[in-house]
Amino acid sequence: MSLARSFITWLSDQRPITRAIGATGMRLGFARRFIAGETLEEALHAAAELNAKGMLVILNQLGEHVTDPESARASFAAYQRMLEEISLRGLRASITVKPTQLGLGCAPELCLDLTKRLVADAAERGNFLEIDMEDSPTVDGTIALYEKIRQTHDNVGLAVQAYLFRTEADLQRLKPLRPKIRLVKGAYLEPPDVAFASKHDVDQNFVALMRVLFMDGFTPAIGSHDDAMIAKAKEFARAYGRSPEEWEVQMLHGIRRDLQDELVREGYRMRVYVTFGTEWVPYFMRRLAERPANVGFVVKSLVRGR
């Protein structure tokens, strides 16, 4: 990992700094390319615009690692409202949650209860919930949470990260459930004993894990903005007889809009990950660390004052 990426990723966890940036940064506008806004209404507006362009949406309210049950319940209520608004407005959108946002780190049993209730609510509305994967210390708890939810509901998916050594084994463990899996590269600063450090190694593992998803009966959701990775996904889909309706590409809001439009024109399922909320700075910094070219965009925005 480059020094610049390491520094930006480290900075994303420094709460006094991120709060100070968050107090003014969104007003400057440099984050709005990647984040729909600070309110649910802004996110729903972005979702409607993307639907009009033929794209599906997955909504996430930013925030993680809550430290008390009251905060977990507040996050739960926010996601309940999100599901309600999606249904009322007829949006082609689902939701994704971070387990630590619902109390995985401070109240695991409460997290299980809240997640079950959200999945049940989504099922009643004909909707779907995905569970995000966070940093490596939370992976065991997140997979266990997913497995417990799947005992009673099948409208729930899970994200996995290609930069972790363990992910192939995790997929083999999950294979009997035939789940929807969102494959991403990973954006947290991890120690060298748990994660690949070089982009080349992460890319190689990403391709290997894609093959597993297409070959072994999962529902693949390929989280990538890389032309080569998307081309490889199409190749695997053809090789293993998976129609465009049986898998999808997921991309972050504001990144590779050209490729998003192209995939829609070609008839593929394109789902855009739309985030919102006041806790946007750590997420935004991890996006910068993932893609150094984004730093230039931010600098230009700051210089122009918009």
C-alpha positions as CSV (number, residue, x, y, z in Angstrom):
1,M,0.0,0.0,0.0
2,S,1.4,3.4,-0.9
3,L,2.3,5.9,1.8
4,A,-0.4,8.3,0.5
5,R,-3.1,5.7,0.7
6,S,-1.9,4.6,4.1
7,F,-2.0,8.1,5.4
8,I,-5.5,8.9,4.0
9,T,-6.9,5.6,5.4
10,W,-5.3,6.3,8.8
11,L,-6.7,9.9,8.7
12,S,-10.2,8.5,8.1
13,D,-10.2,7.0,11.6
14,Q,-9.1,10.2,13.4
15,R,-12.5,11.4,14.7
16,P,-11.5,15.0,15.8
17,I,-10.1,15.6,12.3
18,T,-13.0,14.1,10.4
19,R,-15.5,15.9,12.5
20,A,-13.8,19.2,11.9
21,I,-13.8,18.5,8.1
22,G,-17.4,17.4,8.3
23,A,-18.5,20.7,9.8
24,T,-17.6,22.6,6.6
25,G,-16.6,20.2,3.8
26,M,-20.0,19.4,2.4
27,R,-20.8,23.1,2.1
28,L,-17.7,23.4,-0.1
29,G,-19.2,20.8,-2.4
30,F,-16.1,18.7,-3.0
31,A,-17.8,15.6,-1.5
32,R,-21.0,15.7,-3.4
33,R,-19.7,13.8,-6.4
34,F,-19.5,10.7,-4.1
35,I,-22.2,11.4,-1.5
36,A,-25.8,12.3,-2.2
37,G,-26.1,14.7,0.7
38,E,-26.6,14.8,4.4
39,T,-30.4,13.9,4.4
40,L,-32.5,11.0,3.3
41,E,-34.5,13.3,1.1
42,E,-31.4,14.1,-0.9
43,A,-30.5,10.4,-1.2
44,L,-34.1,9.5,-2.4
45,H,-33.9,12.3,-5.0
46,A,-30.6,10.9,-6.3
47,A,-32.1,7.4,-6.3
48,A,-35.1,8.6,-8.4
49,E,-32.7,10.2,-10.9
50,L,-30.7,7.0,-11.2
51,N,-33.8,4.9,-11.7
52,A,-34.8,7.2,-14.5
53,K,-31.6,6.3,-16.2
54,G,-32.3,2.6,-15.9
55,M,-30.1,2.0,-12.9
56,L,-30.9,0.2,-9.7
57,V,-29.9,1.7,-6.3
58,I,-28.7,0.5,-3.0
59,L,-29.0,3.1,-0.2
60,N,-26.7,3.4,2.9
61,Q,-26.8,5.9,5.7
62,L,-23.2,6.7,6.7
63,G,-22.0,5.8,10.2
64,E,-20.3,2.9,11.9
65,H,-19.0,1.6,15.3
66,V,-21.8,3.0,17.5
67,T,-20.9,2.7,21.2
68,D,-24.3,2.4,22.9
69,P,-27.6,0.7,22.3
70,E,-29.5,4.0,21.9
71,S,-27.4,4.9,18.9
72,A,-28.0,1.4,17.4
73,R,-31.7,1.8,17.8
74,A,-31.6,5.3,16.2
75,S,-29.8,3.7,13.2
76,F,-32.4,1.0,13.0
77,A,-35.2,3.6,13.0
78,A,-33.5,5.5,10.2
79,Y,-33.3,2.3,8.0
80,Q,-36.9,1.5,8.8
81,R,-37.9,4.9,7.5
82,M,-35.7,4.3,4.4
83,L,-37.5,1.1,3.6
84,E,-40.9,2.9,4.0
85,E,-39.9,5.8,1.7
86,I,-38.6,3.4,-0.9
87,S,-41.9,1.6,-0.9
88,L,-44.0,4.7,-0.9
89,R,-42.1,6.3,-3.8
90,G,-42.0,3.1,-5.8
91,L,-38.2,3.3,-6.1
92,R,-36.1,0.4,-7.5
93,A,-33.8,0.5,-4.5
94,S,-32.7,-1.7,-1.6
95,I,-30.7,-0.9,1.5
96,T,-27.3,-2.0,2.9
97,V,-26.3,-1.7,6.6
98,K,-23.0,-1.9,8.5
99,P,-23.3,-4.3,11.5
100,T,-21.4,-2.0,13.8
101,Q,-24.0,0.7,13.0
102,L,-26.6,-1.6,14.6
103,G,-24.5,-2.4,17.6
104,L,-22.4,-5.4,16.6
105,G,-19.4,-4.1,18.6
106,C,-21.3,-3.0,21.8
107,A,-24.4,-5.1,21.9
108,P,-24.3,-8.2,19.6
109,E,-27.6,-9.6,20.6
110,L,-29.3,-6.3,20.0
111,C,-27.6,-6.1,16.6
112,L,-29.0,-9.5,15.7
113,D,-32.5,-8.5,16.8
114,L,-32.4,-5.2,14.9
115,T,-31.1,-6.8,11.8
116,K,-33.7,-9.5,11.8
117,R,-36.4,-6.9,12.2
118,L,-35.1,-4.9,9.3
119,V,-34.8,-7.9,7.0
120,A,-38.4,-8.9,8.0
121,D,-39.6,-5.4,7.2
122,A,-37.8,-5.5,3.9
123,A,-39.4,-8.9,3.1
124,E,-42.9,-7.6,3.8
125,R,-42.3,-4.8,1.3
126,G,-40.8,-7.1,-1.3
127,N,-37.4,-5.6,-0.7
128,F,-33.8,-6.8,0.0
129,L,-31.1,-6.0,2.6
130,E,-27.4,-6.3,2.1
131,I,-24.9,-6.5,5.0
132,D,-21.7,-4.5,4.5
133,M,-18.3,-6.0,5.5
134,E,-16.2,-3.7,7.6
135,D,-12.6,-4.0,9.0
136,S,-11.1,-7.5,9.7
137,P,-11.8,-7.7,13.4
138,T,-15.6,-7.6,12.6
139,V,-15.6,-10.3,9.9
140,D,-16.3,-13.3,12.1
141,G,-19.1,-11.5,13.8
142,T,-20.6,-10.3,10.5
143,I,-20.6,-13.7,8.9
144,A,-22.1,-15.3,12.0
145,L,-24.8,-12.6,11.9
146,Y,-25.5,-13.3,8.3
147,E,-25.8,-17.0,8.9
148,K,-28.3,-16.5,11.7
149,I,-30.4,-14.2,9.6
150,R,-30.4,-16.7,6.7
151,Q,-32.0,-19.3,9.0
152,T,-35.3,-17.5,8.6
153,H,-34.9,-15.1,5.7
154,D,-33.5,-15.3,2.2
155,N,-33.9,-11.6,1.2
156,V,-30.4,-10.8,2.6
157,G,-27.0,-10.6,1.0
158,L,-23.5,-10.1,2.2
159,A,-20.4,-8.2,1.1
160,V,-16.9,-9.8,1.1
161,Q,-13.5,-8.3,0.5
162,A,-10.9,-9.5,-2.0
163,Y,-7.9,-8.1,-0.1
164,L,-8.5,-10.5,2.8
165,F,-6.6,-13.8,2.7
166,R,-9.6,-15.6,4.3
167,T,-12.3,-14.7,1.8
168,E,-12.1,-17.7,-0.4
169,A,-12.5,-20.0,2.7
170,D,-15.4,-17.8,3.8
171,L,-17.1,-18.3,0.4
172,Q,-16.8,-22.0,0.7
173,R,-18.4,-21.8,4.1
174,L,-21.3,-19.8,2.7
175,K,-21.7,-21.8,-0.5
176,P,-24.5,-24.1,0.8
177,L,-26.7,-21.0,1.4
178,R,-26.3,-19.9,-2.3
179,P,-26.4,-16.3,-1.2
180,K,-26.1,-13.0,-3.0
181,I,-22.5,-11.9,-2.5
182,R,-21.2,-8.4,-3.2
183,L,-17.5,-8.7,-4.0
184,V,-15.4,-5.6,-3.4
185,K,-11.7,-5.0,-3.1
186,G,-11.7,-3.6,0.4
187,A,-10.9,-0.2,1.8
188,Y,-9.7,-0.5,5.3
189,L,-6.1,-0.3,6.5
190,E,-5.3,-3.9,7.4
191,P,-2.2,-5.6,8.9
192,P,0.0,-7.6,6.5
193,D,-0.9,-10.9,8.2
194,V,-4.5,-10.7,7.1
195,A,-4.6,-8.9,3.8
196,F,-2.8,-8.6,0.5
197,A,-0.8,-5.4,0.3
198,S,-0.2,-5.0,-3.4
199,K,-2.8,-4.0,-6.0
200,H,-1.6,-6.8,-8.2
201,D,-2.3,-9.4,-5.6
202,V,-5.6,-8.0,-4.7
203,D,-6.6,-7.9,-8.4
204,Q,-5.6,-11.5,-8.9
205,N,-7.6,-12.6,-5.9
206,F,-10.6,-10.6,-7.1
207,V,-10.6,-12.5,-10.4
208,A,-10.2,-15.8,-8.6
209,L,-13.2,-15.0,-6.2
210,M,-15.3,-13.8,-9.2
211,R,-14.8,-17.2,-10.8
212,V,-16.0,-18.9,-7.6
213,L,-19.1,-16.7,-7.4
214,F,-20.1,-17.4,-11.1
215,M,-19.2,-21.1,-11.0
216,D,-20.6,-22.2,-7.6
217,G,-24.2,-21.0,-7.6
218,F,-23.9,-17.6,-5.8
219,T,-25.7,-14.5,-7.0
220,P,-22.8,-12.3,-7.9
221,A,-22.8,-8.6,-7.4
222,I,-19.4,-7.3,-8.7
223,G,-18.4,-4.2,-6.9
224,S,-15.8,-2.6,-9.3
225,H,-15.1,0.4,-11.4
226,D,-12.4,-1.3,-13.3
227,D,-13.0,-2.0,-17.0
228,A,-10.8,-5.1,-17.0
229,M,-12.7,-6.6,-14.0
230,I,-16.1,-5.9,-15.5
231,A,-14.9,-7.5,-18.8
232,K,-13.8,-10.5,-16.8
233,A,-17.1,-10.7,-15.1
234,K,-18.9,-10.8,-18.4
235,E,-16.6,-13.5,-19.6
236,F,-17.3,-15.6,-16.5
237,A,-21.1,-15.0,-16.9
238,R,-20.9,-16.4,-20.5
239,A,-18.6,-19.3,-19.5
240,Y,-20.9,-20.5,-16.7
241,G,-24.2,-19.7,-18.5
242,R,-25.3,-16.9,-16.2
243,S,-27.8,-14.5,-17.9
244,P,-27.7,-10.7,-17.3
245,E,-30.6,-11.1,-14.9
246,E,-28.7,-13.5,-12.7
247,W,-25.9,-11.1,-11.6
248,E,-25.2,-7.4,-11.3
249,V,-22.5,-4.8,-11.2
250,Q,-22.4,-2.4,-8.3
251,M,-20.6,1.0,-8.4
252,L,-20.3,3.9,-6.1
253,H,-22.3,7.0,-6.7
254,G,-20.3,9.5,-8.8
255,I,-17.6,7.1,-10.0
256,R,-17.3,5.9,-13.6
257,R,-20.6,7.3,-14.7
258,D,-19.6,6.6,-18.2
259,L,-19.2,2.9,-17.5
260,Q,-22.5,2.8,-15.6
261,D,-24.3,4.3,-18.6
262,E,-22.6,1.8,-20.9
263,L,-23.6,-1.2,-18.9
264,V,-27.2,-0.1,-18.9
265,R,-27.2,0.3,-22.6
266,E,-25.7,-3.2,-23.0
267,G,-28.6,-4.6,-20.9
268,Y,-26.7,-5.4,-17.7
269,R,-28.1,-4.9,-14.2
270,M,-26.3,-1.8,-12.9
271,R,-26.8,-0.9,-9.2
272,V,-25.4,2.3,-7.8
273,Y,-24.3,2.5,-4.1
274,V,-25.8,5.8,-2.9
275,T,-24.6,7.1,0.5
276,F,-25.8,10.0,2.6
277,G,-25.6,11.4,6.2
278,T,-23.6,13.6,8.4
279,E,-21.0,11.0,9.1
280,W,-19.6,11.2,5.6
281,V,-15.9,12.1,6.1
282,P,-14.5,8.6,7.0
283,Y,-16.3,7.1,4.0
284,F,-15.1,9.9,1.7
285,M,-11.5,9.5,2.8
286,R,-11.6,5.7,2.1
287,R,-12.8,6.5,-1.4
288,L,-9.8,8.8,-1.9
289,A,-7.5,6.1,-0.6
290,E,-9.0,3.5,-3.0
291,R,-8.6,5.7,-6.0
292,P,-5.8,8.2,-6.0
293,A,-7.2,10.0,-9.1
294,N,-10.0,11.2,-6.8
295,V,-7.6,13.3,-4.9
296,G,-7.1,15.5,-7.9
297,F,-10.8,16.1,-8.2
298,V,-11.0,17.2,-4.6
299,V,-8.0,19.6,-4.9
300,K,-9.6,21.2,-8.0
301,S,-12.9,21.6,-6.2
302,L,-11.2,23.2,-3.2
303,V,-9.2,25.6,-5.4
304,R,-12.4,26.6,-7.3
305,G,-14.2,27.0,-4.0
306,R,-17.1,24.8,-5.0
